Amino acid sequence: MDCREAKEIIPAYLANAATAAEVGQIESHLAVCQDCRAHLGKMIDEPVDVVVAKPSARAASPQPAPVPMPTPEVKAPVKEKMKAKNSDNQLTPLDYGALIVGILVLGFLLSLFIKK
């Protein structure tokens, strides 16, 4: 990297808008070039508006949009369906299967404790 390229990238570097590759190149160049270090010092002392067209590798990732909560108008039909379904109090075959498995597990655990 030569001084001309470095001086073009320094404003983006100061604005944390340079890519990772550019940051590496500019830092390597600044380590050996007194003129560009002086230019960087002047840029730090004088605020400069920087317009960067490309996205930054260092830029923070955008935050996801918040998920909207359902309105009462949307919730009401769902609540009605839930009430209608629960008012039946009918057990499905899956409910009976879960009940039987629960009883068997409980019986097994009790048998372990009773034997001791």
C-alpha positions as CSV (number, residue, x, y, z in Angstrom):
1,M,0.0,0.0,0.0
2,D,1.3,3.4,-0.9
3,C,0.7,6.7,0.8
4,R,-2.0,7.8,-1.6
5,E,-4.0,4.7,-1.0
6,A,-3.5,5.0,2.8
7,K,-4.6,8.6,2.8
8,E,-7.8,7.6,0.9
9,I,-8.6,4.9,3.5
10,I,-7.7,6.8,6.7
11,P,-11.1,8.6,6.9
12,A,-13.0,5.2,6.7
13,Y,-10.5,3.7,9.1
14,L,-11.2,6.5,11.7
15,A,-14.9,6.0,11.2
16,N,-14.6,2.3,11.8
17,A,-16.0,1.8,8.3
18,A,-12.9,0.2,6.7
19,T,-13.0,-3.5,5.8
20,A,-10.9,-6.0,7.8
21,A,-8.4,-6.2,4.9
22,E,-8.1,-2.4,4.7
23,V,-7.6,-2.2,8.4
24,G,-4.8,-4.7,8.2
25,Q,-3.2,-2.9,5.3
26,I,-3.5,0.6,6.8
27,E,-2.1,-0.5,10.2
28,S,0.9,-2.2,8.5
29,H,1.5,0.9,6.4
30,L,1.2,3.2,9.4
31,A,3.8,1.2,11.3
32,V,6.4,2.1,8.7
33,C,5.3,5.5,7.3
34,Q,5.9,8.6,9.4
35,D,4.1,10.9,6.9
36,C,0.9,8.8,7.0
37,R,1.0,8.7,10.8
38,A,1.3,12.5,10.9
39,H,-1.7,12.7,8.4
40,L,-3.6,10.3,10.7
41,G,-2.8,12.6,13.7
42,K,-4.2,15.6,11.8
43,M,-7.3,13.7,10.9
44,I,-7.9,12.8,14.5
45,D,-7.5,16.4,15.7
46,E,-9.9,17.7,12.9
47,P,-13.3,16.1,12.7
48,V,-14.1,15.1,9.2
49,D,-17.5,13.9,7.8
50,V,-17.0,10.6,6.1
51,V,-19.5,9.1,3.6
52,V,-18.8,5.4,3.1
53,A,-20.7,3.6,0.3
54,K,-19.7,0.1,1.2
55,P,-20.8,-1.8,4.3
56,S,-18.3,-2.2,7.1
57,A,-16.9,-5.5,8.2
58,R,-16.8,-3.9,11.7
59,A,-20.3,-2.6,11.7
60,A,-22.7,-4.0,14.2
61,S,-25.2,-6.5,12.9
62,P,-28.7,-5.1,12.5
63,Q,-31.1,-5.8,15.3
64,P,-34.1,-8.0,14.4
65,A,-37.4,-6.2,14.4
66,P,-39.5,-6.9,17.5
67,V,-42.3,-9.4,17.1
68,P,-45.7,-7.7,17.4
69,M,-48.0,-9.1,20.1
70,P,-51.4,-10.3,18.9
71,T,-54.3,-7.8,19.4
72,P,-57.4,-8.6,21.5
73,E,-59.3,-9.0,18.2
74,V,-57.0,-11.8,17.2
75,K,-56.9,-13.4,20.7
76,A,-60.7,-13.6,21.1
77,P,-61.4,-16.3,18.5
78,V,-58.6,-18.4,19.7
79,K,-59.8,-18.1,23.3
80,E,-63.3,-19.1,22.2
81,K,-62.0,-22.2,20.5
82,M,-59.9,-23.1,23.5
83,K,-63.0,-22.8,25.8
84,A,-65.1,-24.9,23.4
85,K,-62.5,-27.6,23.2
86,N,-62.0,-27.7,27.0
87,S,-65.7,-27.7,27.8
88,D,-66.0,-31.3,26.4
89,N,-63.7,-32.7,29.1
90,Q,-63.3,-35.8,26.8
91,L,-60.1,-37.7,27.1
92,T,-58.5,-38.7,23.8
93,P,-56.7,-42.0,23.2
94,L,-53.4,-40.1,23.5
95,D,-54.5,-38.8,27.0
96,Y,-55.3,-42.3,28.1
97,G,-51.9,-43.6,26.8
98,A,-50.1,-40.8,28.7
99,L,-52.1,-41.6,31.8
100,I,-51.2,-45.3,31.6
101,V,-47.5,-44.6,31.1
102,G,-47.5,-42.2,34.0
103,I,-49.1,-44.8,36.3
104,L,-46.5,-47.5,35.2
105,V,-43.6,-45.1,35.8
106,L,-45.0,-44.2,39.2
107,G,-45.5,-47.9,40.1
108,F,-41.9,-48.7,39.0
109,L,-40.5,-45.9,41.2
110,L,-42.6,-46.9,44.2
111,S,-41.4,-50.5,43.8
112,L,-37.8,-49.3,43.9
113,F,-38.3,-47.5,47.2
114,I,-40.4,-50.2,48.8
115,K,-37.8,-52.9,48.2
116,K,-35.2,-51.0,50.1
